C-alpha cells in the first residue's frame, strides 16, 4: 500500500510538472497588411483573378512550444504557419522549414517552406523603426518606407499561383500557449487520489 501511495504521488508530481511545461510556451501572431505588387492566380486559390494593387492580409502564427526559440538569435524555428488572404479567399502555408526571426537593422523575417526544394513557399521581411529587441514583445508599426517591407509567395501544382507583395503595416500579438482543459482536472483527480491513499495508510 505504501508503494502504491508513492507511485500515486510521483505520478501527480510528474503530471503537475507537465502542466507547468505546457504553459511555458508562447504564441507569436504577426498580422501583415498591404497590397500586391504583381501576382497571378492561375491555380484559382484566391478566386481566379488577382492583380497588382489588390489588398492582402497575411497572418503568421508561431508557437515556441512546437518550435525552437533562441534568445540569442531571437528566432523561432519550426512550429509556424502563415495564412494569406486575398479578395476573401485564404491559403495556409503550413510547411517545413518555417522560421520567424529578428534580423539586424530592425528587420523581421518570415519564411515558410524552402524555395530551393519546393514550389510552394512564402517569404517576407518587415523593416520599421521601433521594432523591439525581442520577437516575444508585442508591437504595432508602419513600414519605414516603400519597398522596405516586401515578400513573395508561390503555390505550386498543375497551375501556378503566386507573386510579390508590399506590406505597409505589421501588428504583433503575444499570448501564452493554452493548457488543455482536461489536464488540470486530471491533475486534481490524481492529487485527490494521492491524499486519500495517504489518509488510508495513516490508519
N, C-alpha and C positions, 0 to 999 in steps of 0.2 A: 504493500500500500504506500509506504514511504517513497519507493522508487517511482510509482505511478504519480505521486504528488510532485516529485521533482521533474518528471517529464512534462507534466502539465504546466508547471511554472516556466520551464525552459521554453516550451512551445509558445507560451504567452509572451515571453520576453522577445523571442525572435519575431513574432508577428508585429508587436508594437514597434520594434526597430524597423521592420519592413514598411509599416505605415508612415513612419517618420521619413524614411528614404523616399517614399512615393511623393511626399510633399516637398522634397528638396528641389524638384525640377522647376524650370522657368519657361514660360511660353512667350516668345517674342513675335508679335504680329505687326508687320510693316505694311501699310497701305500706300501704294504709289498711284498717283493720278496724273494724267496729262493727255497728249494726243499722239496719234500715229504719225510717223514720218513718211513711211511708204509701206504698203502691205498688199497682199493678195490672199484670197480665201478660196482657192480652187478646191480645197478639201471640204468646204462647207461646214467648217467648225464654228463659224460665227455668223451664220445666216446666208453665206454665199457671196456677200459683197462688202468689202471693207476698203477704205482708201485713206490717203494722207489727210490729216485733219480730223479724223474720227476720234472721239474721246475714248479713253480706256481707263479701267481700274485694275490694278494688279495687287492682290493680297498675298503676301508671303507669310508663312507660319512655320516657326522653328521651335522645337521643344528640346530643352537641354537634357531632359531625362531619356530622350530617344536618340539624341545625337551626342557629340562630344564637345563640350565647351572648354575653350582655352582662355584663361585670364591673361596670359602673356601676349598671345597674338590677337586677342579679342575676336574670336571666331567661334562659330558653331558649325561643326562638320557632321553632316548626316541629320536625320530626323526632321527634314524640312520638305515643304511643298509650296507651290505657288499657283493661284487661280487667276487667270487673265479673263476679264470680261469686256466685250466689245459689242455694242448695239444690243445689249440684253442677252447675249449668248456667252457662255463661260466654258473654258477649257482648263483643266487642272494638270499641271506639270508635277508629277509625283515620281521622280526618277532619282537614281544614284549615278554619280555622286551629287550631293547637294551641299551648299555652303552659304552662310550669311556671315559677313565679316566686316571689320573696320580696318580701312587702309590709311595710309598717310594722307595728309592734307584734307582731313575731314571728309573722307570718302567712304561711303558704304557700298559694299559689293554683294551681289546676289548671283548665284549660279545653281541652276537645276539641270542635271544632265551634262554630258560631255560632248561638245560639238565635234571632237575628233573621232568619236566612236559611235555616235548615234545621230539620226536625222531628226530627232525630237529633243529640243533643249530650250532653255531660256536664260539669258544673262542680263544683268542690269547694274548700273552704277549711279550713285547719287552724291553730288558734291554740294555742300552748304556750309555756311558759317554757323557756328554754334552746335555742331554735331558733338554730342558728349564723348568722353574718352572711353566709355564702356557701352557695348552693344546691349547691355541689360538695363540701360537707363532710358526711360521714355522721352520722346521729344517730338516736336512738330515744326516743320520748317519748309520754306520755299526754296527751290533750286537757286543756286548762286547766279547762274546766267544761262542763256540758251546754249544748248549742245553740251552743257556740263553734266547733264543727268539723262543718260540715254541707255538704250538696251536693244536687244534683238530677241526674236523668238522664231521657232520653226517647229512645225508639226509635220512629220514625215508620213509616208504612206503612198498609196497609189496616186493620190492627188496632194500637192503641196500647199500648205498654208503657212504664212509667216511674213516677217518684215521687221521694221525698226520702230522704235518709239522714243519719245522725249517726255520725261516726267517733269512736271513743274512743281509738284508738292509731294512730301513724304511725311506720314504720321506713324509713329511707332508706339505701340502699347505693350506693357509688360504685365504678366499675370503669373500666379503660381500654378503649377500643374495640379489639377484637382485630384483629391483622393477618391478612389471608387467608394460609393456609398456603402457597399457591403462590408468593407474592411473594418471600419470602426465597430460595427455591430458584431462581427465575428470575434474581434479582439475582446470586446466587452464580455461576450459569452465565454470565451476561454478563461478570462480573468475571473469571472464568477465561478466557473468550474474549479479553478485552482483554489479559490478561497474556501469553497465548500469542502474540498478534499482536505485542506489544511485543518479546517474545523473538526472534521470527522476523525482525523488521525490524532487530534489533541485529546479525544475522549477515550 
